Amino acid sequence: MVIFIQVLSSFVGGVFGVALPLMMDARNIDIATIGLVFAALPMIFQLGRIFFATVSEFWGRKLFFVLNGFLGVVSSAIYYLAHTPLEFLFGKVMEGTKDGSLWAVNRAFLLEKSEGKWRILVHLRTAAYVAYAGGSLLAGFFIVWFLFEGTLMLCALVGISVVPVALLLVGQRRERFSVAKALYRLDFRRKGKVFKLFLVLFFAMGLSFGFRSGYVFPLFLSENGFNAEIVGVLLGLQVLLAGLFSYFFAKRFELRRLILVSGFIYSIVLVLLGFSSAVFAGFLVVVYGVVEGLLSVGQEGILSRIASEGSYGTDIGLLMMGLHGGNALSLALAGFLIEMWGFLAPFLMSALIFVLFYVGSYFILKE
């Protein structure tokens, strides 16, 4: 049932990923402002995630799956009514909190129930990719058939369906909440050297990802002449490829080598994207999905090795804090870079910064 909840949530995320940038553009919000609005998502997501993850270590995971469904309805309703940047920002706050409540507990819930820890995390990521791809593929058609407002109402209905499914999960009694124990688990100083190094590397990864995340690919494709339906199809195919490759390459290669090779290919594809246009741009956006799938396998492999049993939620939350902090920063900067120099600038920045992550990870894992 956890995988099914993930599928529903990711489907809505796929629809949002295509519909919201196009909706904001259609309502005459400039790209720099769009970037600032989207930059709020990863930080809200991460703050909510680390809070929910810590509390769930004491109160159990079930409550936060239910919260995800409720907030899915709230965020869709806000976007339905939004016309100004501030209103869209409020929607992003709710969306980030919604996603944070789910990702705070989904990995931890599955790790506690499964023996094959790396594989189950990859299966979770695969399900998320495939569902997100489905949402992206259909988003453009939903916009044409139901307009932006009808599309968001459909997302609200999906959010409602999460709640009864979450209520069917078996709750688990845990220890009584203690502020002292919670702060102890979040104490960065007691973490080992490798954990701290990966927190820095995850920041570099997030900084790189933000220059091509969120609104960047949809508006890049729109700038190259693709309409809403085709933008959705291309992004859906990209995410579908990511899901397929993350599934088929799970644990088939040694982790260090996989991270190095996939990172090198990532940099090449992003550089090519910076110099591409028209049909070739669309082709490369789809091909990027292959790289994304390989990267996700490496990322889940790192998380499964670094997180400690008994504090999976907080450890994963701390590791991802670096990623989403970097992601928020580059999402905010990307819009200004695009306004000044076009899409070449953020794509080149993404390619160069990511070198720090995959080279650094290769050597640290060797230790």
C-alpha positions as MATLAB code, in Angstrom:
seq = 'MVIFIQVLSSFVGGVFGVALPLMMDARNIDIATIGLVFAALPMIFQLGRIFFATVSEFWGRKLFFVLNGFLGVVSSAIYYLAHTPLEFLFGKVMEGTKDGSLWAVNRAFLLEKSEGKWRILVHLRTAAYVAYAGGSLLAGFFIVWFLFEGTLMLCALVGISVVPVALLLVGQRRERFSVAKALYRLDFRRKGKVFKLFLVLFFAMGLSFGFRSGYVFPLFLSENGFNAEIVGVLLGLQVLLAGLFSYFFAKRFELRRLILVSGFIYSIVLVLLGFSSAVFAGFLVVVYGVVEGLLSVGQEGILSRIASEGSYGTDIGLLMMGLHGGNALSLALAGFLIEMWGFLAPFLMSALIFVLFYVGSYFILKE';
ca = [
       0.000    0.000    0.000;
       2.927    2.350    0.577;
       3.959    1.888   -3.053;
       0.369    2.604   -4.151;
       0.276    5.829   -2.115;
       3.572    6.784   -3.728;
       2.079    6.125   -7.170;
      -0.904    8.405   -6.493;
       1.259   11.187   -5.081;
       3.809   10.977   -7.892;
       1.079   11.004  -10.547;
      -0.117   14.348   -9.181;
       3.495   15.537   -9.054;
       3.863   14.708  -12.748;
       0.767   16.725  -13.616;
       1.978   19.656  -11.487;
       5.427   19.486  -13.095;
       4.016   20.222  -16.546;
       0.889   22.234  -15.767;
       2.203   24.759  -13.234;
       5.087   26.313  -15.236;
       2.830   26.589  -18.308;
      -0.008   27.961  -16.181;
       2.224   30.622  -14.616;
       3.639   31.550  -18.024;
       0.106   31.808  -19.459;
      -0.804   34.160  -16.602;
       2.094   36.481  -17.533;
       4.422   35.707  -14.635;
       8.011   36.278  -15.783;
      10.565   33.470  -15.673;
      12.714   35.023  -12.921;
       9.665   35.196  -10.642;
       8.696   31.641  -11.589;
      12.183   30.588  -10.505;
      11.825   32.264   -7.114;
       8.419   30.647   -6.542;
       9.714   27.188   -7.477;
      12.789   27.698   -5.267;
      10.525   27.666   -2.215;
       9.498   24.055   -2.834;
      12.714   22.173   -1.952;
      13.329   24.153    1.239;
       9.747   23.786    2.467;
       9.912   20.135    1.456;
      13.108   19.551    3.383;
      12.101   21.436    6.527;
       8.822   19.541    6.626;
      10.547   16.292    5.848;
      13.138   16.515    8.612;
      10.476   17.537   11.144;
       8.041   14.796   10.127;
      10.813   12.190    9.922;
      12.002   12.979   13.449;
       8.509   12.932   14.930;
       7.641    9.709   13.072;
      10.502    7.925   14.842;
       8.366    8.317   17.992;
       4.742    8.493   16.776;
       4.966    6.033   13.892;
       4.674    6.516   10.134;
       0.937    6.091    9.423;
      -0.160    9.601   10.426;
       2.076   11.197    7.812;
       0.747    9.105    4.928;
      -2.735   10.373    5.849;
      -1.422   13.950    6.051;
       0.004   13.599    2.540;
      -3.442   12.898    1.101;
      -5.073   15.786    2.949;
      -2.426   18.276    1.859;
      -2.703   17.008   -1.708;
      -6.272   18.305   -1.773;
      -5.277   21.614   -0.159;
      -2.399   22.323   -2.580;
      -4.520   21.519   -5.649;
      -7.277   23.838   -4.408;
      -4.811   26.695   -3.870;
      -3.351   26.314   -7.363;
      -6.912   26.241   -8.752;
      -7.501   29.728   -7.324;
      -3.993   31.161   -7.886;
      -3.301   34.060  -10.261;
      -0.497   36.043   -8.587;
       3.069   34.988   -7.671;
       2.211   35.162   -3.949;
      -0.747   32.812   -4.415;
       1.388   30.338   -6.356;
       4.023   30.623   -3.621;
       1.432   29.646   -1.012;
       0.572   26.651   -3.192;
       4.239   25.684   -3.292;
       4.399   25.830    0.502;
       1.500   23.385    0.734;
       2.883   21.169   -2.042;
       6.310   21.064   -0.376;
       4.769   20.157    2.976;
       2.661   17.457    1.276;
       5.700   15.888   -0.390;
       7.762   16.246    2.771;
       5.195   14.319    4.809;
       5.414   11.389    2.372;
       9.151   11.234    1.747;
       9.789   11.597    5.487;
       8.319    8.154    6.069;
       8.126    6.119    2.843;
      11.763    5.005    2.678;
      11.929    4.461    6.440;
       8.690    2.404    6.426;
       9.984    0.132    3.655;
      13.486   -0.208    5.128;
      11.958   -1.388    8.404;
       9.841   -4.007    6.615;
      12.336   -5.325    4.050;
      15.544   -7.336    4.011;
      16.735   -6.203    0.550;
      17.220   -2.581    1.504;
      18.861   -1.153   -1.633;
      16.492   -3.057   -3.930;
      13.298   -1.979   -2.153;
      14.396    1.663   -2.291;
      15.039    1.345   -6.018;
      11.595   -0.243   -6.457;
      10.068    2.705   -4.604;
      11.919    5.158   -6.834;
      10.887    3.203   -9.937;
       7.222    3.341   -8.946;
       7.559    7.080   -8.320;
       9.178    7.592  -11.731;
       6.574    5.586  -13.649;
       3.658    7.328  -11.919;
       5.259   10.750  -12.411;
       5.744    9.860  -16.074;
       2.063    8.963  -16.367;
       1.067   12.309  -14.869;
       3.443   14.183  -17.175;
       2.303   12.296  -20.277;
      -1.341   13.068  -19.571;
      -0.908   16.613  -18.238;
      -0.818   18.318  -21.626;
      -3.951   16.504  -22.753;
      -5.715   17.303  -19.463;
      -4.891   20.997  -19.996;
      -6.392   20.904  -23.505;
      -9.466   18.894  -22.457;
     -10.227   20.386  -19.034;
      -8.159   23.614  -19.006;
      -5.811   24.357  -16.095;
      -8.657   24.574  -13.572;
     -10.173   21.209  -14.466;
      -6.756   19.574  -14.386;
      -6.176   20.812  -10.843;
      -9.594   19.594   -9.717;
      -8.641   16.143  -11.011;
      -5.450   16.326   -8.907;
      -7.544   17.169   -5.842;
      -9.660   14.049   -6.406;
      -6.510   11.915   -6.531;
      -5.382   13.485   -3.257;
      -8.688   12.584   -1.629;
      -8.226    8.925   -2.632;
      -4.901    8.755   -0.753;
      -6.562    9.251    2.641;
      -8.612    5.997    2.857;
      -5.688    3.980    1.496;
      -3.369    5.450    4.153;
      -5.866    4.659    6.881;
      -5.617    0.970    5.953;
      -1.919    0.871    6.851;
      -1.044   -0.987   10.030;
       0.102    1.469   12.666;
       3.094    0.662   14.839;
       3.537    1.746   18.414;
       6.893    3.361   19.028;
       8.554    5.100   21.924;
       7.167    8.155   23.682;
       8.163   11.458   22.116;
      11.100   13.170   23.769;
      12.576   16.480   22.662;
      15.970   15.470   24.057;
      15.997   12.211   22.094;
      14.825   13.975   18.948;
      17.606   16.569   19.179;
      20.135   13.821   19.868;
      19.191   12.030   16.633;
      19.413   15.292   14.717;
      22.780   16.236   16.225;
      25.054   16.566   13.220;
      28.183   16.513   15.390;
      27.760   12.861   16.368;
      27.660   11.688   12.746;
      30.730   10.061   11.227;
      33.173   11.565    8.746;
      31.655    9.796    5.729;
      28.164   10.986    6.637;
      29.355   14.599    6.883;
      31.235   14.403    3.578;
      28.181   13.064    1.798;
      26.068   15.858    3.237;
      28.400   18.305    1.451;
      28.347   16.247   -1.751;
      24.555   16.054   -1.678;
      24.530   19.859   -1.504;
      26.645   19.931   -4.682;
      24.274   17.456   -6.325;
      21.244   19.552   -5.373;
      22.931   22.720   -6.614;
      23.547   21.015   -9.942;
      20.037   19.570  -10.230;
      18.276   22.879   -9.550;
      19.654   24.394  -12.755;
      17.632   21.880  -14.800;
      14.757   21.044  -12.410;
      11.221   22.210  -11.868;
      10.189   24.798  -14.405;
      13.399   24.700  -16.502;
      12.706   21.734  -18.803;
       9.012   22.617  -19.463;
       9.853   26.230  -20.363;
      12.928   25.137  -22.341;
      10.729   22.889  -24.478;
       8.063   25.586  -24.816;
      10.766   28.034  -25.928;
      11.762   25.540  -28.621;
       8.270   25.499  -30.110;
       6.626   22.484  -28.450;
       2.974   22.862  -27.403;
       1.550   21.759  -24.029;
       0.623   18.240  -25.183;
       4.071   17.551  -26.641;
       5.838   19.055  -23.605;
       3.910   16.647  -21.400;
       4.640   13.674  -23.656;
       8.372   14.422  -23.836;
       8.722   14.898  -20.077;
       6.601   11.825  -19.451;
       8.841    9.733  -21.705;
      11.879   11.144  -19.912;
      10.611   10.087  -16.489;
       9.384    6.739  -17.825;
      12.886    5.989  -19.130;
      14.280    6.997  -15.725;
      11.983    4.513  -14.025;
      12.795    1.677  -16.420;
      16.546    2.173  -16.176;
      16.480    2.519  -12.386;
      14.651   -0.809  -12.201;
      16.751   -2.795  -14.669;
      20.102   -1.482  -13.431;
      19.381   -1.877   -9.709;
      22.447   -3.535   -8.126;
      23.746   -4.762  -11.511;
      26.891   -2.668  -11.293;
      29.339   -1.855   -8.543;
      28.107    1.333   -6.837;
      31.244    3.457   -7.270;
      31.551    2.681  -10.963;
      27.860    3.332  -11.572;
      28.052    6.760   -9.916;
      31.156    7.737  -11.897;
      29.867    6.611  -15.309;
      26.366    8.027  -14.867;
      27.779   11.327  -13.612;
      30.081   11.647  -16.617;
      27.188   10.989  -19.010;
      25.064   13.513  -17.094;
      27.604   16.269  -17.699;
      27.838   15.438  -21.409;
      24.052   15.458  -21.897;
      23.620   18.773  -20.057;
      26.341   20.429  -22.144;
      24.695   19.171  -25.341;
      21.325   20.456  -24.136;
      22.818   23.910  -23.725;
      23.700   24.029  -27.432;
      20.600   22.238  -28.760;
      17.393   23.562  -30.289;
      14.135   22.421  -31.893;
      13.739   18.651  -32.428;
      17.218   17.808  -31.118;
      16.394   19.610  -27.859;
      13.297   17.467  -27.397;
      15.273   14.317  -28.168;
      17.931   15.142  -25.564;
      15.322   15.963  -22.908;
      13.923   12.455  -23.370;
      17.382   10.836  -23.418;
      18.170   12.578  -20.147;
      15.747   10.131  -18.520;
      18.262    7.309  -19.010;
      20.853    9.267  -17.033;
      18.337   10.171  -14.335;
      17.479    6.502  -13.831;
      21.114    5.509  -13.409;
      21.756    8.384  -11.009;
      18.799    7.388   -8.843;
      20.187    3.866   -8.399;
      23.470    5.343   -7.183;
      21.718    7.777   -4.864;
      19.579    5.076   -3.266;
      22.683    2.921   -2.885;
      24.408    5.682   -0.942;
      21.365    6.231    1.286;
      21.040    2.524    2.069;
      24.696    2.411    3.146;
      24.871    5.645    5.122;
      21.573    5.647    7.061;
      21.712    3.876   10.421;
      19.191    1.293   11.560;
      16.915    2.725   14.236;
      17.050    6.264   12.832;
      16.426    5.783    9.117;
      13.986    8.683    8.916;
      16.206   11.301   10.530;
      19.430   10.115    8.879;
      17.926   10.187    5.389;
      16.343   13.546    6.197;
      19.705   14.991    7.226;
      21.448   13.645    4.134;
      18.794   15.090    1.868;
      18.946   18.448    3.616;
      22.098   19.252    1.666;
      20.519   18.205   -1.629;
      17.405   20.324   -1.208;
      19.323   23.295    0.151;
      21.451   23.352   -2.992;
      18.406   22.699   -5.149;
      16.533   25.712   -3.736;
      19.487   28.017   -4.336;
      20.000   27.035   -7.979;
      16.255   27.034   -8.756;
      16.166   30.666   -7.653;
      19.262   31.557   -9.690;
      18.275   29.671  -12.849;
      15.482   32.080  -13.799;
      17.830   35.068  -13.674;
      20.494   33.221  -15.680;
      17.942   32.306  -18.344;
      16.747   35.916  -18.582;
      20.310   37.177  -19.063;
      21.989   34.471  -21.165;
      19.341   31.943  -22.148;
      19.144   28.262  -21.218;
      22.799   27.597  -22.079;
      23.974   29.177  -18.795;
      22.052   26.981  -16.289;
      22.720   23.789  -18.260;
      26.480   24.431  -18.303;
      26.448   25.314  -14.600;
      24.622   22.068  -13.853;
      27.095   19.984  -15.864;
      30.182   21.507  -14.237;
      28.971   21.473  -10.628;
      27.883   17.839  -10.828;
      31.506   16.797  -11.390;
      32.134   17.553   -7.710;
      29.477   15.040   -6.665;
      30.375   12.028   -8.779;
      34.146   12.364   -8.475;
      33.933   13.001   -4.729;
      31.534   10.071   -4.212;
      33.800    7.729   -6.162;
      36.771    8.409   -3.894;
      34.842    8.472   -0.602;
      33.147    5.138   -1.297;
      36.567    3.678   -2.016;
      37.560    4.531    1.539;
];
